[in-house]
Amino acid sequence: MVTRLSNADASFYRLENSATPMYVGSLSILRRPRSGLSYETLLATIEQRLPQIPRYRQKVREVSGFPIQLARPVWVDDPEFDITYHVRRSALPSPGSDEQLHELIARLAARPLDKSRPLWEMYLVEGLAKNRIALYTKSHQALINGMSALEIGHVIADRTRKPPPFPEDIWIPERDPGNTRLILGAIGDWIAGPGAQVQSVGSALAGLATSYSELVDAGRRVFDVVRTVARGTAPSSPLNATVSRNRRFTVARGKLDDYRAVRARYDCDVNDVVLAVIAGALSNWLMSRGETVAQTRTVRAMAPLSVYEDPLNSTGPGQPISQVTPFLVDLPVGEGNAVVRLSQIAHATESNPTAASLVDARTIVTLSGFAPPTLHAMGIRVATTFPARLFNLLITNAPGAQSQMYIAGTKLLETYSVPPLLHNQALAISVTSYNGMLYYGINADRDAMSDVDMLPDLLNQALEELLEASR
């Protein structure tokens, strides 16, 4: 069966450029078992799970011989699918440091994907110090919508070291539909006329409305988009610069209980504390650059809210989630008092309307598996629907399992998202909670933010400032 790319997916596929490729990345740090994690074992694990993510064996095909603007491309099975092309091995000079790993991730994140094949890659990175190994995964944003297509990291993680057996997968690719059939399908879509065009736009904004209640919901979504755009251009910031093809990647981590302690003391959400910590770190980063940081200065973040129904008591896989919503928040980087910064952000959260917006996966009831990779992708999908000039940086925050997880029988120690950079935005931050910790994945332009390695210490300092005030 030929599946045409959605309006949003086609935009992700066609509008990216070499400086800002639309890839969703994730980095997992694993405890190397005594017997090691063989490349063959990893391949077998992934092959078992591919039936859950069939798009990872499909490639994008344009409709040739038809005006490109009138025919969205289609997903077709890759008859020459070779998993060993997509799952690769790499190694650091042993004992490899975290800094060497982050440099490798920055280089891999900047490399283009081969658009003649399924749009993803995974690297098994060996040689990491302290008896660890790493997995880095890169998937195209067009590949993941959270409903019919999950991120691969979502399905390869298990709650036990020995997962239940999976049925044997006998996959036979469907025959190529042929260009004549694709042209006829494109003509049929085009002849359908205004109704189909309205549905296409509606799908991009709110999902296809099939009942009165859904039409009302769609109207609310459009109103929310208009209200967000009406806030105007983001304030001037060194975070906004021409983005090169090269990246720097670094990470930070903290105890989830520390964030919960601040949340309990000031009666706010953990997400508010995260944003306040980032605001404090950015404030000190600006001052380190000699910037004048007036008390009223702000940095505007797009921080999509993709949360479980009860994020403070997350029990992990299979838990119901709410919808992903856009959230533009002005981070008060000029405010010198950490508690006042937190109060202002918490007030902004309380004032934010809860109407859903701009995510194809709004009808999801549950997300099984290890959800953060897919939730980050859904948050990025929301953010990219808005002009990048409306905000200075992207921040995604995804709650994960608060119990030990495993990949291919190997203990998952740490997990980081590697978010893409948007147009003229030199920094993106993704935060993942997992097993009692918060993990920050920090991606930056190599030229515009050569000092990004300062941020982990600045984040820790900003958290400590809030902890001291809360005691």
C-alpha positions in Angstrom: 0.0 0.0 0.0 1.4 3.4 -1.0 1.3 6.0 1.7 1.7 9.6 0.8 3.7 11.8 3.2 1.5 14.1 5.3 1.7 17.8 4.6 3.9 18.3 7.6 6.2 15.4 6.8 6.6 16.6 3.2 7.6 20.0 4.5 10.2 18.5 6.8 11.6 16.4 4.0 11.8 19.2 1.4 12.5 22.4 3.3 15.6 21.4 5.4 19.0 22.5 4.3 22.5 21.4 4.8 23.1 23.8 7.7 19.9 22.8 9.6 19.0 19.2 8.8 15.9 18.0 10.5 17.3 15.0 12.3 16.1 13.8 15.7 19.0 12.3 17.6 19.4 10.3 20.8 22.5 9.2 22.8 22.3 6.2 25.2 25.1 5.3 27.5 25.1 1.6 28.5 27.0 -0.5 31.0 29.2 -2.9 29.0 28.4 -6.4 30.1 31.2 -8.9 30.8 30.6 -10.6 27.6 30.3 -7.3 25.8 27.5 -6.2 23.5 28.2 -7.7 20.2 27.2 -6.0 17.0 25.3 -9.1 15.9 23.2 -9.1 19.1 22.3 -5.4 18.5 21.3 -6.2 14.9 19.1 -9.1 16.1 17.4 -6.9 18.6 16.6 -4.2 16.1 15.4 -6.7 13.5 13.0 -8.1 16.1 11.5 -4.7 16.7 11.3 -3.4 13.1 7.7 -4.7 12.6 6.7 -2.1 15.3 8.2 0.7 13.2 7.6 -0.3 9.6 8.6 3.1 8.3 12.2 2.3 9.2 12.2 -0.1 6.2 10.7 2.4 3.9 12.2 5.2 1.8 10.8 8.4 0.3 10.0 8.5 -3.4 9.2 11.7 -5.2 6.6 11.6 -8.0 8.6 12.3 -11.1 7.0 13.8 -14.2 4.5 15.8 -12.1 4.9 19.4 -10.8 6.6 18.8 -7.4 4.5 21.4 -5.6 1.3 19.5 -6.6 2.4 16.0 -5.5 3.6 15.1 -2.1 6.2 12.2 -2.1 5.2 8.8 -0.9 6.6 6.1 1.4 7.6 2.9 -0.4 9.3 -0.3 0.9 13.0 -0.4 0.2 13.5 -3.6 -1.7 17.2 -3.5 -1.1 16.9 -2.7 2.7 20.2 -3.6 4.4 20.2 -3.3 8.1 24.0 -3.4 8.3 24.0 -0.1 6.3 21.9 1.6 8.9 23.5 0.1 12.0 27.2 0.8 12.1 30.1 0.4 14.4 32.5 3.1 15.6 35.1 3.2 18.3 36.9 5.8 20.4 40.7 5.4 21.2 40.4 3.4 24.4 39.9 4.6 27.1 37.6 7.1 25.3 36.5 10.2 27.3 33.1 11.7 27.5 34.5 14.7 25.6 35.7 12.5 22.8 32.3 10.9 22.6 30.6 14.3 22.5 32.9 15.4 19.7 32.0 12.2 17.7 28.3 12.8 18.2 28.7 16.4 17.0 30.3 15.2 13.8 27.8 12.4 13.2 24.9 14.8 13.8 26.1 17.1 11.1 26.4 14.4 8.4 23.6 14.2 5.9 21.4 11.1 5.6 21.2 9.2 2.3 17.8 10.1 0.9 17.9 7.2 -1.4 17.5 4.9 1.6 15.3 4.8 4.8 16.1 7.9 6.7 17.9 6.7 9.8 21.3 5.6 11.2 22.5 4.0 14.4 26.1 3.8 15.7 27.4 1.4 18.3 30.3 3.3 19.9 32.9 1.2 21.7 36.0 2.1 23.7 34.3 4.4 26.1 36.0 4.7 29.5 34.6 3.2 32.8 33.4 0.0 31.1 30.7 1.7 29.0 29.5 1.7 25.5 27.2 4.2 23.7 24.4 4.1 21.1 23.8 7.1 18.9 20.7 7.1 16.7 19.7 9.7 14.1 16.3 9.7 12.5 14.8 12.2 10.1 12.0 14.3 11.5 9.7 13.3 8.6 10.0 9.7 9.8 8.4 10.2 13.2 4.9 11.5 13.9 4.4 9.8 17.3 1.3 7.7 16.1 1.9 5.7 13.0 5.6 6.1 13.3 7.6 6.0 16.6 11.3 6.8 17.1 13.4 3.6 17.1 14.8 4.2 20.6 11.2 4.0 21.7 10.8 0.3 20.8 14.3 -1.2 21.5 14.4 -0.5 25.2 13.0 -3.1 27.6 12.0 -3.1 31.3 13.8 -6.4 31.9 17.1 -7.7 31.0 15.4 -10.6 29.2 12.4 -9.4 27.3 9.7 -11.7 26.1 10.3 -13.5 22.8 9.2 -11.8 19.7 7.5 -13.6 16.8 9.7 -14.3 13.8 9.6 -11.5 11.3 9.2 -12.6 7.7 9.3 -9.3 5.8 8.7 -9.2 2.1 8.8 -5.7 0.6 5.9 -4.6 -1.5 6.5 -4.2 -5.2 7.4 -0.7 -6.4 4.1 1.0 -7.4 5.6 2.4 -10.6 5.7 6.0 -11.6 2.5 5.8 -13.7 0.5 4.7 -10.7 2.0 7.5 -8.6 1.2 10.1 -11.2 -2.4 8.9 -11.5 -2.6 9.1 -7.7 -1.2 12.6 -7.6 -3.6 13.7 -10.3 -6.5 12.2 -8.4 -5.4 14.1 -5.3 -5.2 17.3 -7.3 -8.5 16.9 -9.0 -10.1 16.4 -5.6 -9.8 20.1 -5.4 -10.5 22.5 -2.5 -11.9 19.9 -0.1 -8.6 17.9 -0.2 -6.6 21.1 0.2 -8.6 22.1 3.2 -8.1 18.6 4.7 -4.3 18.9 4.0 -4.1 22.2 5.8 -6.3 21.0 8.6 -4.0 17.9 9.0 -1.0 20.1 9.4 -2.7 22.3 12.0 -4.9 20.0 13.9 -5.3 16.5 12.5 -8.2 15.5 10.3 -11.4 16.6 12.0 -14.1 14.0 11.5 -16.8 15.1 13.9 -18.3 18.3 15.3 -16.3 18.1 18.5 -13.1 17.6 16.5 -14.0 20.6 14.3 -14.4 22.7 17.4 -11.0 21.4 18.6 -9.4 22.3 15.3 -10.7 25.8 15.5 -9.2 26.2 19.0 -5.9 24.9 17.6 -5.8 27.5 14.8 -6.7 30.2 17.3 -3.8 29.1 19.5 -1.4 29.3 16.5 -2.6 32.8 15.7 -2.3 33.9 19.3 1.2 32.6 19.5 2.3 34.3 16.3 0.8 37.5 17.5 3.4 37.7 20.3 5.8 39.0 17.7 9.5 38.6 17.0 11.7 37.3 19.8 14.1 39.8 21.5 17.6 40.2 20.0 20.1 37.6 21.3 23.5 36.2 20.5 21.6 32.9 20.4 20.4 33.9 17.0 23.1 33.8 14.3 23.7 32.2 10.9 24.1 28.5 11.5 27.0 26.6 10.0 27.1 22.9 9.1 29.2 22.1 12.2 28.1 21.3 15.7 29.2 21.1 19.3 27.5 18.8 21.7 27.7 18.5 25.4 25.6 17.2 28.3 24.6 18.0 31.9 22.9 15.9 34.5 21.3 16.3 37.9 19.2 14.4 40.5 15.5 14.5 39.9 14.9 14.7 43.7 16.7 18.1 43.7 14.3 19.5 41.2 11.4 17.9 43.1 12.6 19.5 46.3 12.5 23.0 44.7 9.1 22.2 43.1 7.7 21.2 46.5 9.1 24.3 48.3 7.7 26.8 45.8 4.5 24.9 44.7 5.3 24.8 41.0 6.0 22.1 38.3 9.3 20.3 37.7 9.2 21.8 34.2 9.2 25.3 35.8 12.3 24.4 37.8 14.0 23.1 34.7 13.2 26.4 32.8 14.4 28.5 35.7 17.7 26.6 35.9 18.2 27.1 32.1 17.3 30.8 32.6 19.9 31.2 35.3 22.6 29.4 33.2 21.8 31.6 30.2 22.0 34.7 32.3 25.5 33.9 33.5 26.5 32.8 30.0 25.5 36.2 28.6 27.5 38.0 31.2 30.5 35.8 30.5 30.4 37.2 27.0 30.4 40.8 28.2 26.7 41.3 27.3 24.7 44.0 29.1 22.0 42.1 31.0 19.4 44.6 32.1 16.9 43.5 34.7 14.1 43.4 32.2 16.1 41.3 29.6 14.5 38.1 28.5 15.3 35.1 26.2 12.2 33.6 24.6 12.1 29.8 24.4 9.7 27.5 22.6 9.3 24.8 25.2 6.6 22.4 24.0 4.8 20.6 26.8 4.8 16.9 26.1 4.0 15.3 29.4 2.4 12.3 31.0 -0.9 12.9 32.8 1.0 12.9 36.1 4.7 13.7 35.3 5.7 13.9 39.0 4.7 10.3 39.6 5.7 8.8 36.4 5.7 5.0 36.4 7.1 4.6 32.9 6.1 2.7 29.8 2.5 2.3 29.0 1.4 5.3 31.1 -1.3 7.6 29.6 0.0 10.9 28.2 -1.6 14.2 27.5 -1.2 16.0 24.2 1.9 17.9 23.1 1.2 21.7 23.2 3.3 24.7 22.2 4.5 26.9 25.0 6.4 30.2 24.3 8.0 31.5 27.5 10.1 34.5 28.1 12.9 33.4 30.4 13.8 36.3 32.7 17.6 36.2 32.3 17.9 39.7 33.6 16.3 38.9 37.0 19.1 38.5 39.5 17.0 36.6 42.1 16.7 32.9 41.3 13.4 32.5 43.2 11.9 35.5 41.4 12.9 33.9 38.1 11.2 30.7 39.1 8.1 32.6 40.2 7.8 34.5 36.9 8.2 31.3 34.9 5.7 29.4 37.1 3.2 32.3 36.5 3.7 32.0 32.8 3.0 28.3 32.9 -0.2 28.8 34.9 -1.3 31.5 32.4 -0.6 29.3 29.3 -3.8 28.0 27.7 -4.0 24.2 27.6 -5.6 23.9 24.1 -3.7 21.3 22.0 -1.8 22.4 19.0 -0.1 21.2 15.9 0.8 17.6 16.5 -0.3 14.8 14.4 -0.3 12.4 17.4 -2.9 14.2 19.4 -5.1 11.1 19.6 -2.6 8.9 21.3 -3.9 7.5 24.6 -0.7 5.6 25.6 2.9 5.3 24.6 4.4 1.9 25.4 8.1 1.3 25.5 10.6 4.0 26.3 8.7 7.1 25.3 11.2 10.1 25.6 12.8 9.8 22.1 9.3 9.9 20.5 8.1 12.7 22.9 11.1 14.8 22.0 10.4 14.3 18.3 6.8 15.3 18.8 7.9 18.5 20.7 10.3 19.4 17.8 7.4 18.8 15.4 5.3 21.4 17.3 8.1 23.9 17.4 8.9 23.7 13.7 5.4 24.7 12.9 6.1 28.2 14.1 8.5 30.7 12.5 11.9 30.4 14.2 12.0 34.2 14.5 9.3 34.0 17.2 11.7 32.5 19.7 15.4 32.4 20.5 15.9 28.7 21.2 14.1 25.4 21.5 13.8 23.5 24.8 12.1 20.1 24.9 11.4 18.2 28.1 10.3 14.5 28.1 9.5 12.4 31.2 10.8 8.8 31.1 10.7 5.7 33.1 11.8 6.0 36.7 13.0 2.4 36.8 16.0 0.6 35.2 15.7 0.0 31.5 17.7 -2.3 29.2 18.7 -2.3 25.5 19.6 -5.7 24.0 20.0 -7.1 27.6 22.4 -4.3 28.5 21.8 -1.8 31.3 20.8 1.7 30.2 22.8 4.1 32.4 22.1 7.5 30.9 20.0 8.9 28.0 20.2 12.2 26.1 18.3 13.7 23.3 20.3 15.4 20.5 17.9 18.1 19.2 18.3 19.7 15.8 19.1 23.4 15.4 16.4 25.5 13.8 17.0 28.3 11.3 19.3 31.0 12.7 19.2 29.4 16.2 22.6 28.5 17.6 21.4 26.5 20.6 18.8 23.7 21.4 18.4 21.9 24.7 16.5 18.7 25.4 15.9 17.4 28.9 15.0 13.8 29.7 14.1 12.4 33.1 15.1 8.7 33.6 15.6 6.5 36.7 15.9 9.3 39.2 18.0 11.7 37.1 17.6 14.6 34.6 19.7 14.5 31.5 20.4 17.6 29.4 21.4 17.1 25.8 22.9 20.4 24.5 23.4 20.9 20.8 25.0 24.1 19.5 26.5 25.7 16.4 30.3 25.2 16.5 31.1 28.7 15.4 28.4 30.8 17.1 28.7 29.0 20.4 32.2 27.9 20.7 31.9 28.3 24.5 28.9 25.9 24.9 31.0 23.7 27.2 30.4 26.4 29.9 26.7 25.5 30.1 26.9 22.3 32.1 28.6 24.0 35.0 26.3 27.0 34.7 23.3 24.7 34.9 24.6 23.1 38.0 25.3 26.5 39.6 21.8 27.7 38.8 20.2 24.6 40.4 22.4 25.0 43.5 21.2 28.6 43.8 17.6 27.4 43.9 18.4 24.6 46.3 20.1 27.0 48.7 17.1 29.3 48.6 14.7 26.5 49.2 16.5 25.2 52.4 
